Amino acid sequence: MKQLTFRCLTSLLSILIFCTGCGKNEPPPGLTQANLDKITVGMTKADVEKILGPPTSSQNRQTLLFDKGETKWDPEVVYRYEDGPKFATITLKEDKVKAKDEKIQGGP
């Protein structure tokens, strides 16, 4: 009888240890306001994709900079995330967040 009780307890303990990481309250990757709020200026492209997932589309663009009488082209990438009518954009420079939409646009 003691052996059966010991086996039950060890099985239960094993199940509890296995399920310890199962109940995390982090939202899944995707376009939600909670996930968008986690994105901060300076964050890496990999961190953004971990939170929001891969972008729906991306666009390379060049910005013309005027500095001390010189002009030069400054490359950046704009990630667009869409979910039905909702969308948000994240601007990356040198694979780091330069700017982002503060709120999801176009949605209810």
HELIX and SHEET records of a PDB file:
HELIX    1   1 LYS A    2  PHE A   18  1                                  17    
HELIX    2   2 THR A   20  GLY A   23  5                                   4    
HELIX    3   3 GLN A   33  LYS A   38  1                                   6    
HELIX    4   4 LYS A   45  LEU A   52  1                                   8    
SHEET    1   A 4 SER A  57  ASP A  67  0                                        
SHEET    2   A 4 GLU A  70  ASP A  83 -1                                        
SHEET    3   A 4 LYS A  86  LYS A  93 -1                                        
SHEET    4   A 4 LYS A  96  LYS A 100 -1                                        
END                                                                             
